[in-house]
Structures are given as C-alpha cells and as structure tokens.
Amino acid sequence: MKTRFLFPYWCRYLGFACIVFHIPIILFGKSFGFDPHNLPDEPGIFSPHHLFFIATSLLMLTGLVLVAFAKEKIEDEQIAQLRADSLQWAIYLNYLILITSLVFANQQDFKDILHLNLWIPLVFFYIRFRWVIFRLNRSAREEAI
Amino acid sequence: MKNNIRVERAIKNITQADLADAVGVSRQTINTIESNKYVPSTVLALKISRIFGKPLEEIFILEEGD
C-alpha cells in the first residue's frame, strides 16, 4: 500500500529535536522579557516580540508536524487505518475543546484558545496513534510467548 | 470474516514474520489478521492467498452477519 504525503522515517527525530530545541529558546527569551504567551500591545506586526513568537511557535509546530506525520519503519495498510482513526479522534477532541472554550470563554481568552488549538490536535493524534500501536505490539508479543 | 492463515502457516511451516516479509506488511498486521481483529484489504488478502498457493475463498471465509 502506498502512503502519500508522509515525511521519511528520520523526520521523526528531526521533529523531536525541534520540539526539544524550542524549550530552552523560550526559557532564554523569557529571561530577556520575551513571553510568547503574553505579547505586549505593540503597533504593527513583526515587532521583536511578534518575531520571537513566530520563531518559537514555528519551531514547535514544525517539530510536531514532523513527528506526527513521519512514516513508520514498516508502513502498511493497518498503520494507515490507525493513523486515519487517530486523526478522526484528534479532530473530534479538538472541536469539543474548541466549542466548549468558545461557549465559556470571554474575548480576552481567545488568544489562549488559539494557542491550545495550535498543538492539541497534533499532540492528541500522536499520543493516540502510539498508544494503539503499543497495544498491538503488546498483544502480538503475548501471543508469540 | 474468519481465516485459516494460522493453519496454512503451520502447513507451510513459516512464521508470522516470514509471511509478513513476503507480503510487505508488519508482523503485527499478520497477527491482528490471524486473530480476526483486522480485516485486510482485497490486495493484501490476494497476496496472502498467493503465498499459500490457494484460492482466496479457502483462506478467508465469510461468516454469518458479514
């Protein structure tokens, strides 16, 4: 089975590197007064704070996308099905959280909702996907014993 | 749908890993097909039956309710 639009297997490690690398940058930036979650009200885009936000968010999101959509070592039709199932669950969860937060949030919170939406679908997708594969591997091992 | 893959493997004396390699899937996929947790695509089912040299209907059997 041919799976299109997936990154090569090694991209997973590149993705993890991006995610890990963005943490010290955020910590380092915070010590200089750059807080990506509390942008000051500066006029225009591409202010120093905005650029810092773009750089850190891009690094994290690129990492997450690479990790989530890298090929498995053996990519077969069952993996493709598990991936599709996990994506469906991730979208359900994302919209549940989105709808709940839209109902219960006021206008000041919308920025936080956007932040959540940036990473929740990808993170939940990856956790669910890995969990199902882990369970499959475990049952295969148990049967082999 | 049930299948006779385990029996056919025993007759041919090949492991799940051997069969998985021959049809180009992971061992876990063969394992889940054998334990009826996963229904393979037509292409994969045809590949498996070709490995055993038998018609598809002798390896994969429809059950009532399918």
Backbone of each chain as ProteinMPNN parsed JSONL, in Angstrom:
{"seq_chain_A": "MKTRFLFPYWCRYLGFACIVFHIPIILFGKSFGFDPHNLPDEPGIFSPHHLFFIATSLLMLTGLVLVAFAKEKIEDEQIAQLRADSLQWAIYLNYLILITSLVFANQQDFKDILHLNLWIPLVFFYIRFRWVIFRLNRSAREEAI", "coords_chain_A": {"N_chain_A": [[0.846, -1.194, 0.0], [0.583, 2.153, -0.894], [1.545, 5.01, 0.804], [0.892, 8.312, 0.686], [2.15, 11.679, 0.958], [3.573, 11.69, 3.399], [6.213, 12.225, 5.748], [9.698, 11.196, 5.555], [11.007, 8.454, 7.569], [13.135, 9.289, 9.261], [12.521, 11.902, 9.819], [11.04, 12.041, 12.081], [12.83, 12.103, 14.224], [14.11, 14.494, 13.718], [11.946, 16.166, 14.137], [11.439, 15.759, 16.899], [13.795, 16.866, 17.823], [13.433, 19.553, 17.102], [11.264, 20.212, 18.775], [12.334, 19.81, 21.333], [14.425, 21.63, 21.185], [13.126, 24.066, 21.092], [12.31, 24.618, 23.631], [14.472, 25.51, 25.467], [14.931, 27.903, 24.095], [12.598, 29.369, 24.521], [12.719, 29.616, 27.318], [15.098, 31.027, 27.559], [14.42, 33.334, 26.141], [12.423, 34.336, 27.784], [13.859, 35.22, 29.966], [14.82, 37.5, 28.917], [12.654, 39.029, 28.753], [10.894, 38.304, 26.772], [7.883, 36.969, 26.236], [6.17, 34.5, 24.798], [3.523, 33.907, 25.248], [2.307, 36.109, 26.259], [1.955, 38.58, 24.594], [2.973, 41.941, 24.281], [1.001, 44.923, 23.711], [1.873, 46.002, 20.903], [2.267, 48.258, 18.199], [1.523, 47.253, 14.839], [2.835, 44.456, 12.846], [5.535, 42.056, 13.103], [7.108, 43.064, 15.152], [9.75, 42.982, 17.666], [8.835, 41.237, 19.753], [6.757, 39.939, 18.466], [8.111, 38.668, 16.39], [9.676, 36.925, 17.869], [7.694, 35.309, 18.952], [6.682, 34.175, 16.579], [8.953, 32.74, 15.716], [9.424, 30.847, 17.804], [6.934, 29.518, 17.91], [6.741, 28.529, 15.305], [8.904, 26.765, 15.277], [8.126, 24.888, 17.206], [5.706, 23.958, 16.093], [6.519, 22.994, 13.591], [8.141, 20.912, 14.463], [6.197, 19.295, 15.764], [4.511, 18.616, 13.599], [6.297, 17.208, 11.978], [6.932, 15.043, 13.651], [4.407, 13.887, 14.013], [3.577, 13.208, 11.426], [5.471, 11.53, 10.283], [6.746, 8.716, 8.515], [6.183, 5.3, 9.504], [8.477, 2.638, 10.491], [7.858, 0.21, 9.172], [5.558, 0.677, 6.899], [2.301, 0.023, 6.539], [-1.002, -1.094, 5.413], [-2.595, -1.33, 7.68], [-1.429, 0.379, 9.533], [-1.916, 2.76, 8.198], [-4.667, 2.853, 8.451], [-4.953, 3.018, 11.238], [-3.776, 5.47, 11.605], [-5.579, 7.151, 10.317], [-7.869, 6.732, 11.909], [-6.95, 7.743, 14.369], [-6.52, 10.391, 13.7], [-9.131, 11.188, 13.242], [-10.219, 10.989, 15.829], [-8.655, 12.9, 17.08], [-9.469, 15.242, 15.816], [-12.156, 15.317, 16.577], [-11.846, 15.639, 19.394], [-10.492, 18.063, 19.444], [-12.391, 19.84, 18.377], [-14.379, 19.559, 20.251], [-13.149, 20.666, 22.518], [-12.7, 23.195, 21.493], [-15.314, 24.15, 20.97], [-16.402, 24.036, 23.551], [-14.692, 25.846, 24.842], [-15.26, 28.162, 23.419], [-17.837, 28.651, 24.195], [-17.596, 29.068, 26.937], [-15.665, 31.011, 27.233], [-14.371, 34.379, 27.462], [-13.742, 37.373, 25.495], [-11.089, 38.046, 25.979], [-9.82, 35.673, 26.315], [-9.479, 34.465, 23.899], [-7.049, 34.393, 22.584], [-5.605, 32.542, 24.051], [-7.104, 30.298, 23.493], [-6.54, 29.975, 20.811], [-3.828, 29.369, 21.033], [-4.008, 26.882, 22.318], [-5.304, 25.447, 20.331], [-3.336, 25.274, 18.475], [-1.625, 23.184, 19.149], [-3.059, 21.031, 20.313], [-4.592, 19.142, 18.552], [-2.528, 17.81, 17.113], [-0.844, 16.774, 19.138], [-2.595, 15.148, 20.613], [-3.379, 13.395, 18.574], [-0.926, 12.116, 18.041], [-0.346, 10.872, 20.5], [-2.517, 9.096, 20.754], [-2.229, 7.513, 18.464], [0.304, 6.307, 18.874], [-0.29, 4.907, 21.184], [-2.192, 2.995, 20.354], [-0.613, 1.519, 18.58], [1.292, 0.573, 20.365], [-0.335, -1.078, 21.941], [-1.06, -3.013, 20.047], [1.461, -4.143, 19.462], [2.035, -5.213, 21.945], [0.017, -7.164, 22.284], [0.695, -8.798, 20.174], [3.193, -9.696, 20.996], [2.505, -11.065, 23.328], [1.019, -13.16, 22.276], [2.961, -14.473, 20.91], [4.494, -15.595, 22.869]], "CA_chain_A": [[0.0, 0.0, 0.0], [1.389, 3.37, -0.973], [1.038, 6.108, 1.612], [1.458, 9.544, 0.161], [2.147, 12.868, 1.818], [4.163, 11.484, 4.721], [7.64, 12.514, 5.763], [10.5, 9.989, 5.775], [11.066, 7.996, 8.966], [14.093, 10.045, 10.072], [11.966, 13.218, 10.17], [10.528, 11.972, 13.451], [13.891, 12.539, 15.143], [14.278, 15.928, 13.47], [10.807, 16.811, 14.802], [11.695, 15.76, 18.351], [14.881, 17.824, 18.065], [12.833, 20.898, 17.036], [10.429, 20.43, 19.969], [13.232, 19.95, 22.493], [15.243, 22.83, 20.983], [12.355, 25.306, 21.269], [12.09, 24.867, 25.074], [15.462, 26.461, 26.002], [14.797, 29.228, 23.458], [11.518, 30.074, 25.241], [13.221, 29.962, 28.655], [16.111, 32.06, 27.353], [13.708, 34.557, 25.753], [11.678, 34.863, 28.942], [14.783, 35.949, 30.832], [15.013, 38.818, 28.298], [11.359, 39.72, 28.712], [10.057, 37.842, 25.666], [6.973, 35.894, 26.63], [5.317, 34.265, 23.624], [2.1, 33.783, 25.59], [1.788, 37.42, 26.67], [2.51, 39.595, 23.699], [2.541, 43.295, 24.622], [0.256, 45.577, 22.631], [2.736, 46.856, 20.102], [1.631, 48.508, 16.901], [2.078, 46.583, 13.665], [3.379, 43.119, 13.012], [6.991, 41.898, 13.018], [7.85, 43.704, 16.239], [10.633, 41.954, 18.241], [8.055, 40.228, 20.474], [5.998, 39.156, 17.497], [9.069, 37.798, 15.694], [10.048, 35.851, 18.801], [6.526, 34.411, 18.996], [6.639, 33.419, 15.314], [10.084, 31.805, 15.658], [9.234, 29.721, 18.729], [5.753, 28.737, 17.512], [7.065, 27.79, 14.081], [9.797, 25.663, 15.628], [7.34, 23.858, 17.889], [4.72, 23.367, 15.179], [7.239, 22.185, 12.601], [8.514, 19.689, 15.174], [5.014, 18.452, 15.977], [4.037, 18.082, 12.311], [7.26, 16.193, 11.526], [6.78, 13.853, 14.496], [3.094, 13.267, 13.817], [3.357, 12.684, 10.075], [6.609, 10.788, 9.737], [6.395, 7.313, 8.229], [6.655, 4.258, 10.417], [9.524, 1.827, 9.871], [7.129, -0.588, 8.169], [4.307, 1.413, 6.675], [1.37, -0.839, 5.806], [-2.377, -0.58, 5.358], [-3.174, -1.233, 9.026], [-0.895, 1.622, 10.099], [-2.649, 3.853, 7.556], [-6.01, 2.905, 9.041], [-4.809, 3.522, 12.606], [-3.481, 6.895, 11.502], [-6.836, 7.835, 9.984], [-8.725, 6.676, 13.108], [-6.413, 8.648, 15.388], [-6.782, 11.756, 13.234], [-10.552, 11.461, 13.467], [-10.402, 11.234, 17.266], [-7.998, 14.164, 17.426], [-10.314, 16.348, 15.335], [-13.314, 15.348, 17.489], [-11.443, 16.22, 20.676], [-10.148, 19.461, 19.223], [-13.607, 20.647, 18.217], [-15.078, 19.55, 21.542], [-12.489, 21.665, 23.355], [-12.913, 24.499, 20.865], [-16.703, 24.585, 21.193], [-16.559, 24.286, 24.986], [-13.999, 27.074, 25.24], [-15.949, 29.313, 22.829], [-19.043, 28.91, 24.986], [-17.294, 29.509, 28.298], [-14.568, 31.979, 27.303], [-14.694, 35.731, 27.004], [-12.893, 37.776, 24.368], [-9.669, 38.098, 26.349], [-9.243, 34.321, 26.321], [-9.427, 33.886, 22.56], [-5.654, 34.154, 22.218], [-5.227, 31.268, 24.672], [-7.784, 29.227, 22.748], [-5.741, 29.781, 19.597], [-2.611, 28.649, 21.431], [-4.37, 25.479, 22.555], [-5.626, 24.824, 19.059], [-2.12, 25.047, 17.686], [-0.941, 21.912, 19.394], [-3.881, 19.913, 20.826], [-4.895, 18.05, 17.616], [-1.336, 17.036, 16.765], [-0.356, 16.029, 20.3], [-3.543, 14.071, 20.92], [-3.272, 12.426, 17.489], [0.292, 11.314, 18.185], [-0.466, 10.014, 21.688], [-3.493, 8.033, 20.475], [-1.626, 6.659, 17.431], [1.355, 5.496, 19.502], [-0.924, 4.02, 22.167], [-2.795, 1.865, 19.643], [0.485, 0.684, 18.079], [1.864, -0.094, 21.539], [-1.236, -2.178, 22.325], [-0.925, -4.06, 19.026], [2.746, -4.815, 19.665], [1.97, -5.993, 23.189], [-0.786, -8.376, 22.081], [1.461, -9.683, 19.275], [4.251, -10.324, 21.82], [1.89, -12.031, 24.244], [0.636, -14.368, 21.527], [4.173, -15.176, 20.474], [5.069, -16.333, 24.013]], "C_chain_A": [[0.885, 1.249, 0.0], [0.751, 4.464, -0.11], [1.702, 7.382, 1.129], [1.453, 10.619, 1.233], [2.62, 12.585, 3.23], [5.657, 11.767, 4.627], [8.425, 11.22, 5.967], [10.631, 9.69, 7.275], [11.969, 8.872, 9.83], [13.571, 11.414, 10.489], [11.384, 13.227, 11.582], [11.57, 12.512, 14.435], [14.183, 14.025, 14.974], [13.168, 16.703, 14.192], [11.004, 16.887, 16.305], [12.777, 16.779, 18.695], [14.328, 19.248, 18.057], [12.051, 21.205, 18.312], [11.32, 20.662, 21.184], [14.006, 21.273, 22.397], [14.454, 24.106, 21.288], [12.142, 25.635, 22.749], [13.165, 25.81, 25.646], [15.37, 27.845, 25.368], [13.723, 30.045, 24.18], [12.03, 30.526, 26.609], [14.225, 31.114, 28.566], [15.439, 33.401, 27.019], [12.988, 35.193, 26.931], [12.595, 35.676, 29.848], [15.103, 37.33, 30.237], [13.686, 39.556, 28.116], [10.488, 39.34, 27.526], [9.165, 36.709, 26.154], [6.005, 35.64, 25.479], [3.831, 34.162, 23.957], [1.498, 35.093, 26.073], [2.421, 38.507, 25.812], [2.042, 40.983, 24.146], [1.83, 43.932, 23.428], [1.167, 46.542, 21.884], [2.067, 47.08, 18.759], [2.324, 47.713, 15.79], [2.557, 45.168, 13.937], [4.891, 43.18, 12.864], [7.744, 42.794, 13.993], [8.742, 42.627, 16.846], [9.858, 40.85, 18.966], [7.304, 39.32, 19.515], [6.925, 38.185, 16.761], [9.488, 36.628, 16.577], [8.93, 34.816, 18.892], [6.477, 33.537, 17.743], [7.743, 32.351, 15.299], [9.84, 30.596, 16.558], [8.04, 28.865, 18.312], [6.044, 27.914, 16.27], [7.929, 26.571, 14.378], [9.013, 24.522, 16.266], [6.392, 23.164, 16.906], [5.389, 22.518, 14.106], [7.626, 20.851, 13.225], [7.336, 18.753, 15.326], [4.532, 17.823, 14.674], [4.98, 16.975, 11.828], [7.101, 14.899, 12.326], [5.484, 13.123, 14.148], [2.972, 12.601, 12.453], [4.617, 12.109, 9.44], [6.164, 9.344, 9.522], [6.853, 6.408, 9.357], [7.752, 3.463, 9.712], [8.93, 0.925, 8.793], [5.758, 0.05, 8.029], [3.371, 0.485, 5.896], [-0.057, -0.321, 5.955], [-3.004, -0.469, 6.75], [-2.707, 0.055, 9.717], [-1.653, 2.825, 9.516], [-4.043, 3.998, 8.158], [-5.969, 3.461, 10.464], [-4.566, 5.025, 12.595], [-4.767, 7.674, 11.225], [-7.777, 7.866, 11.192], [-8.272, 7.701, 14.14], [-6.656, 10.106, 15.005], [-8.229, 12.144, 13.494], [-10.811, 11.785, 14.938], [-9.821, 12.579, 17.666], [-8.853, 15.352, 16.991], [-11.559, 16.462, 16.218], [-12.962, 16.066, 18.783], [-11.167, 17.715, 20.528], [-11.403, 20.32, 19.133], [-14.44, 20.651, 19.484], [-14.492, 20.625, 22.453], [-12.748, 23.068, 22.806], [-14.321, 25.024, 21.154], [-16.917, 24.918, 22.664], [-15.912, 25.613, 25.366], [-14.657, 28.312, 24.62], [-17.181, 29.69, 23.653], [-18.677, 29.568, 26.316], [-16.204, 30.576, 28.391], [-15.059, 33.373, 26.916], [-13.627, 36.177, 25.996], [-11.406, 37.792, 24.703], [-9.011, 36.721, 26.225], [-9.024, 33.762, 24.918], [-7.997, 33.573, 22.108], [-5.176, 32.807, 22.8], [-5.867, 30.094, 23.943], [-7.013, 28.928, 21.456], [-4.47, 29.002, 19.914], [-2.889, 27.168, 21.644], [-4.578, 24.759, 21.234], [-4.411, 24.55, 18.2], [-1.581, 23.645, 17.908], [-1.834, 20.75, 19.831], [-4.149, 18.823, 19.78], [-3.681, 17.167, 17.33], [-0.862, 16.174, 17.932], [-1.295, 14.869, 20.614], [-3.491, 12.987, 19.849], [-2.079, 11.505, 17.726], [0.187, 10.356, 19.367], [-1.395, 8.836, 21.391], [-2.911, 7.013, 19.48], [-0.587, 5.725, 18.048], [0.769, 4.495, 20.474], [-1.513, 2.791, 21.476], [-1.703, 0.932, 19.105], [1.131, -0.088, 19.224], [1.0, -1.286, 21.947], [-1.149, -3.332, 21.339], [0.357, -4.862, 19.236], [2.692, -5.713, 20.896], [1.181, -7.277, 22.969], [-0.062, -9.348, 21.151], [2.551, -10.411, 20.062], [3.664, -11.397, 22.716], [1.51, -13.317, 23.52], [1.853, -15.174, 21.111], [4.746, -16.022, 21.6], [4.342, -17.66, 24.217]], "O_chain_A": [[1.814, 1.37, 0.799], [-0.423, 4.796, -0.272], [2.926, 7.51, 1.161], [0.823, 10.472, 2.281], [2.113, 13.188, 4.176], [6.282, 11.579, 3.583], [7.884, 10.248, 6.494], [10.399, 10.552, 8.123], [11.638, 9.172, 10.977], [14.111, 12.027, 11.41], [11.252, 14.282, 12.202], [11.248, 13.27, 15.351], [14.467, 14.73, 15.943], [13.415, 17.755, 14.782], [10.774, 17.928, 16.92], [12.7, 17.466, 19.714], [14.702, 20.063, 18.901], [12.151, 22.3, 18.866], [11.096, 21.587, 21.965], [14.215, 21.95, 23.403], [15.035, 25.113, 21.694], [11.835, 26.775, 23.096], [12.813, 26.819, 26.256], [15.688, 28.846, 26.009], [13.894, 31.239, 24.425], [11.811, 31.667, 27.016], [14.209, 32.042, 29.375], [15.825, 34.451, 27.532], [12.943, 36.416, 27.066], [12.183, 36.682, 30.426], [15.589, 38.217, 30.938], [13.61, 40.568, 27.42], [9.458, 39.97, 27.287], [9.647, 35.615, 26.449], [5.125, 36.458, 25.21], [2.979, 34.307, 23.08], [0.287, 35.172, 26.275], [3.3, 39.247, 26.254], [0.848, 41.188, 24.367], [2.033, 43.529, 22.282], [1.226, 47.733, 22.19], [1.382, 46.198, 18.241], [3.541, 47.528, 15.803], [2.67, 44.735, 15.084], [5.455, 44.225, 12.541], [8.861, 43.231, 13.718], [8.521, 41.447, 16.573], [10.174, 39.669, 18.819], [7.221, 38.107, 19.711], [6.571, 37.028, 16.537], [9.636, 35.498, 16.11], [9.18, 33.611, 18.906], [6.261, 32.328, 17.821], [7.501, 31.205, 14.92], [10.025, 29.455, 16.134], [8.11, 27.636, 18.349], [5.652, 26.751, 16.18], [7.725, 25.493, 13.819], [9.198, 23.353, 15.926], [6.29, 21.938, 16.889], [4.889, 21.451, 13.751], [7.467, 19.796, 12.611], [7.448, 17.557, 15.054], [4.185, 16.642, 14.64], [4.533, 15.94, 11.334], [7.131, 13.803, 11.766], [5.466, 11.9, 14.007], [2.339, 11.552, 12.328], [4.809, 12.186, 8.227], [5.32, 8.822, 10.25], [7.802, 6.723, 10.076], [7.942, 3.588, 8.503], [9.417, 0.873, 7.663], [4.917, -0.031, 8.924], [3.619, 0.193, 4.726], [-0.295, 0.737, 6.539], [-3.852, 0.394, 6.976], [-3.484, 0.729, 10.393], [-1.987, 3.772, 10.228], [-4.538, 5.108, 8.352], [-6.818, 4.261, 10.857], [-5.069, 5.76, 13.445], [-5.012, 8.721, 11.823], [-8.405, 8.887, 11.471], [-9.083, 8.43, 14.711], [-6.955, 10.945, 15.855], [-8.524, 13.265, 13.908], [-11.528, 12.733, 15.257], [-10.397, 13.307, 18.474], [-8.952, 16.348, 17.707], [-11.973, 17.567, 16.569], [-13.669, 16.974, 19.22], [-11.556, 18.522, 21.373], [-11.477, 21.392, 19.733], [-15.132, 21.627, 19.77], [-15.222, 21.394, 23.079], [-12.986, 24.008, 23.565], [-14.501, 26.182, 21.531], [-17.524, 25.935, 23.0], [-16.488, 26.407, 26.109], [-14.624, 29.39, 25.213], [-17.524, 30.864, 23.795], [-19.346, 30.497, 26.769], [-15.85, 31.006, 29.489], [-16.016, 33.531, 26.158], [-12.709, 35.416, 25.689], [-10.564, 37.581, 23.831], [-7.797, 36.618, 26.052], [-8.441, 32.689, 24.769], [-7.76, 32.625, 21.358], [-4.457, 32.047, 22.151], [-5.259, 29.035, 23.791], [-6.859, 27.771, 21.066], [-4.08, 28.098, 19.176], [-2.119, 26.31, 21.214], [-4.111, 23.639, 21.029], [-4.445, 23.703, 17.307], [-1.132, 22.991, 16.966], [-1.42, 19.595, 19.736], [-3.948, 17.65, 20.094], [-3.784, 15.941, 17.306], [-0.523, 15.004, 17.756], [-0.85, 13.746, 20.852], [-3.55, 11.798, 20.164], [-2.192, 10.283, 17.629], [0.572, 9.19, 19.273], [-1.083, 7.699, 21.744], [-3.084, 5.806, 19.643], [-0.585, 4.521, 17.792], [1.257, 3.37, 20.588], [-1.35, 1.67, 21.959], [-1.841, -0.29, 19.163], [1.475, -1.26, 19.074], [1.513, -2.361, 22.257], [-1.162, -4.496, 21.738], [0.349, -6.092, 19.196], [3.228, -6.821, 20.897], [1.6, -8.35, 23.402], [-0.177, -10.564, 21.303], [2.806, -11.593, 19.832], [4.223, -12.484, 22.86], [1.652, -14.416, 24.058], [1.79, -16.396, 20.976], [5.401, -17.034, 21.352], [4.681, -18.416, 25.127]]}, "seq_chain_B": "MKNNIRVERAIKNITQADLADAVGVSRQTINTIESNKYVPSTVLALKISRIFGKPLEEIFILEEGD", "coords_chain_B": {"N_chain_B": [[-15.559, -11.984, 9.248], [-13.65, -14.885, 8.983], [-10.445, -16.608, 9.09], [-7.964, -18.894, 7.693], [-5.29, -18.568, 8.119], [-3.424, -19.15, 10.119], [-3.451, -21.961, 10.223], [-2.674, -22.558, 7.607], [-0.152, -21.463, 7.631], [1.103, -23.155, 9.413], [1.027, -25.525, 7.956], [2.674, -24.857, 5.815], [4.859, -24.294, 7.23], [5.894, -21.732, 8.078], [6.768, -18.666, 9.739], [4.974, -15.932, 11.403], [6.431, -13.649, 10.926], [7.881, -14.35, 8.624], [5.812, -14.579, 6.736], [4.849, -11.982, 6.858], [7.035, -10.532, 5.839], [7.037, -11.566, 3.268], [4.708, -10.565, 2.118], [4.969, -7.909, 2.518], [4.156, -6.418, 4.819], [3.803, -5.43, 8.335], [4.711, -7.58, 11.124], [2.865, -7.394, 13.152], [0.555, -6.736, 11.815], [-0.077, -9.092, 10.408], [-0.488, -10.664, 12.64], [-2.783, -9.44, 13.812], [-4.609, -9.887, 11.786], [-4.76, -12.678, 11.793], [-5.891, -13.094, 14.295], [-8.379, -12.155, 13.871], [-8.852, -9.441, 14.313], [-8.422, -7.496, 12.539], [-9.454, -6.683, 9.292], [-8.127, -7.503, 6.259], [-7.188, -5.596, 3.29], [-8.45, -6.086, -0.075], [-6.32, -6.405, -1.837], [-4.182, -7.128, -0.136], [-5.23, -9.506, 0.93], [-5.357, -11.066, -1.383], [-2.641, -11.23, -1.967], [-1.737, -12.708, 0.228], [-3.117, -15.124, -0.13], [-1.927, -15.911, -2.455], [0.668, -16.485, -1.637], [0.235, -18.822, -0.214], [-0.622, -20.371, -2.249], [-3.273, -20.952, -2.816], [-6.836, -20.656, -3.589], [-8.583, -17.59, -2.848], [-10.951, -17.931, -1.357], [-10.495, -20.178, 0.129], [-8.837, -19.457, 2.112], [-9.811, -17.138, 3.332], [-12.87, -16.783, 4.924], [-16.243, -15.998, 4.719], [-18.428, -15.026, 7.358], [-21.569, -15.65, 9.022], [-23.625, -12.822, 9.128], [-21.786, -11.102, 8.139]], "CA_chain_B": [[-14.793, -12.853, 8.353], [-12.569, -15.618, 9.647], [-9.424, -17.037, 8.111], [-7.175, -20.091, 8.024], [-3.87, -18.245, 7.911], [-2.585, -19.862, 11.11], [-3.357, -23.362, 9.777], [-1.876, -22.595, 6.368], [1.247, -21.199, 8.009], [1.618, -24.383, 10.028], [1.246, -26.5, 6.879], [3.826, -24.395, 5.036], [5.937, -24.155, 8.211], [6.507, -20.395, 8.078], [6.36, -17.854, 10.897], [4.253, -14.7, 11.071], [7.409, -12.7, 10.384], [8.174, -14.757, 7.236], [4.656, -14.214, 5.912], [4.812, -10.507, 6.807], [8.074, -10.116, 4.891], [6.68, -11.982, 1.904], [3.638, -9.72, 1.553], [5.346, -6.495, 2.692], [3.495, -5.708, 5.926], [4.472, -5.716, 9.602], [4.277, -8.823, 11.776], [1.671, -7.073, 13.935], [-0.617, -6.772, 10.928], [-0.412, -10.517, 10.217], [-1.026, -11.135, 13.92], [-4.157, -8.967, 14.014], [-5.479, -10.557, 10.807], [-4.963, -14.053, 12.278], [-6.799, -13.109, 15.449], [-9.651, -11.559, 13.415], [-9.06, -8.071, 14.796], [-8.272, -6.595, 11.398], [-9.837, -7.264, 8.004], [-7.183, -6.955, 5.27], [-7.737, -5.111, 2.019], [-8.511, -7.145, -1.093], [-4.971, -6.604, -2.375], [-3.385, -7.895, 0.825], [-5.803, -10.851, 1.01], [-4.925, -11.793, -2.587], [-1.205, -11.525, -1.83], [-1.586, -13.797, 1.211], [-3.554, -16.4, -0.722], [-0.935, -16.31, -3.477], [1.797, -17.099, -0.927], [-0.13, -20.204, 0.143], [-0.962, -21.08, -3.48], [-4.665, -21.437, -2.76], [-7.795, -19.601, -3.894], [-8.904, -16.68, -1.736], [-12.06, -18.432, -0.524], [-10.027, -21.255, 1.018], [-8.095, -18.833, 3.217], [-10.714, -16.194, 4.01], [-14.231, -17.32, 4.853], [-17.272, -15.092, 5.241], [-19.248, -15.573, 8.427], [-22.928, -15.109, 9.033], [-23.637, -11.469, 9.672], [-20.869, -10.241, 7.357]], "C_chain_B": [[-13.708, -13.586, 9.141], [-11.558, -16.089, 8.599], [-8.633, -18.229, 8.629], [-5.682, -19.83, 7.961], [-2.979, -19.042, 8.86], [-2.362, -21.315, 10.686], [-2.448, -23.47, 8.555], [-0.394, -22.342, 6.666], [1.891, -22.453, 8.58], [1.926, -25.428, 8.957], [2.519, -26.156, 6.115], [5.074, -24.222, 5.906], [6.675, -22.815, 8.076], [5.965, -19.605, 9.273], [5.554, -16.644, 10.415], [5.2, -13.699, 10.407], [7.741, -13.042, 8.932], [7.053, -14.318, 6.304], [4.59, -12.691, 5.739], [5.83, -9.975, 5.806], [7.653, -10.405, 3.447], [5.617, -11.072, 1.295], [3.88, -8.234, 1.802], [4.539, -5.732, 3.717], [4.253, -6.027, 7.214], [3.927, -7.015, 10.203], [2.992, -8.597, 12.572], [0.406, -7.15, 13.076], [-1.048, -8.219, 10.676], [-1.054, -11.06, 11.495], [-2.476, -10.702, 14.116], [-5.122, -9.585, 12.999], [-5.799, -11.972, 11.308], [-5.959, -14.091, 13.429], [-8.101, -12.351, 15.158], [-9.924, -10.167, 13.965], [-8.987, -7.075, 13.639], [-8.634, -7.33, 10.116], [-8.926, -6.67, 6.933], [-7.903, -6.436, 4.032], [-7.739, -6.269, 1.023], [-7.113, -7.46, -1.624], [-4.139, -7.473, -1.437], [-3.897, -9.332, 0.938], [-5.36, -11.691, -0.193], [-3.447, -12.164, -2.504], [-0.992, -12.706, -0.892], [-1.987, -15.137, 0.582], [-2.579, -16.872, -1.803], [0.27, -16.99, -2.813], [1.484, -18.564, -0.612], [-0.535, -21.024, -1.085], [-2.362, -21.656, -3.47], [-5.607, -20.313, -3.143], [-8.178, -18.813, -2.634], [-9.94, -17.277, -0.774], [-11.63, -19.554, 0.413], [-9.296, -20.683, 2.218], [-9.014, -17.909, 4.026], [-12.155, -16.655, 3.808], [-15.199, -16.31, 5.462], [-18.065, -15.786, 6.334], [-20.664, -15.02, 8.308], [-22.909, -13.741, 9.704], [-22.689, -10.537, 8.954], [-21.641, -9.603, 6.205]], "O_chain_B": [[-12.942, -12.966, 9.878], [-11.788, -15.983, 7.394], [-8.628, -18.532, 9.822], [-4.893, -20.755, 7.771], [-1.925, -19.544, 8.469], [-1.251, -21.838, 10.771], [-1.58, -24.339, 8.474], [0.491, -22.926, 6.041], [3.042, -22.777, 8.289], [2.938, -26.126, 9.025], [3.333, -27.026, 5.807], [6.182, -24.032, 5.406], [7.901, -22.769, 7.975], [4.855, -19.847, 9.747], [5.459, -16.365, 9.22], [4.83, -13.0, 9.464], [7.869, -12.146, 8.098], [7.296, -13.764, 5.232], [4.319, -12.179, 4.652], [5.528, -9.077, 5.02], [7.88, -9.605, 2.539], [5.625, -10.833, 0.088], [3.1, -7.392, 1.358], [4.259, -4.547, 3.537], [5.219, -6.79, 7.201], [2.845, -7.483, 9.846], [2.139, -9.48, 12.66], [-0.658, -7.566, 13.536], [-2.237, -8.535, 10.723], [-2.027, -11.812, 11.446], [-3.31, -11.503, 14.539], [-6.3, -9.786, 13.297], [-6.947, -12.413, 11.259], [-6.772, -15.01, 13.525], [-8.825, -11.961, 16.073], [-11.078, -9.753, 14.076], [-9.444, -5.939, 13.763], [-8.183, -8.45, 9.878], [-8.945, -5.458, 6.716], [-9.054, -6.781, 3.761], [-7.108, -7.301, 1.253], [-6.762, -8.621, -1.834], [-3.482, -8.422, -1.865], [-3.105, -10.27, 1.031], [-5.03, -12.868, -0.051], [-3.043, -13.253, -2.91], [-0.182, -13.592, -1.164], [-1.296, -16.144, 0.737], [-2.425, -18.071, -2.037], [0.825, -17.948, -3.352], [2.348, -19.434, -0.727], [-0.764, -22.229, -0.981], [-2.613, -22.716, -4.043], [-5.244, -19.141, -3.043], [-8.099, -19.318, -1.515], [-9.827, -17.149, 0.445], [-12.324, -19.85, 1.386], [-9.154, -21.359, 3.237], [-8.984, -17.912, 5.257], [-12.6, -16.885, 2.684], [-14.996, -15.831, 6.577], [-18.34, -16.983, 6.252], [-20.915, -14.053, 7.589], [-22.25, -13.545, 10.725], [-22.763, -9.321, 9.126], [-21.068, -8.844, 5.424]]}, "name": "protein", "num_of_chains": 2, "seq": "MKTRFLFPYWCRYLGFACIVFHIPIILFGKSFGFDPHNLPDEPGIFSPHHLFFIATSLLMLTGLVLVAFAKEKIEDEQIAQLRADSLQWAIYLNYLILITSLVFANQQDFKDILHLNLWIPLVFFYIRFRWVIFRLNRSAREEAIMKNNIRVERAIKNITQADLADAVGVSRQTINTIESNKYVPSTVLALKISRIFGKPLEEIFILEEGD"}
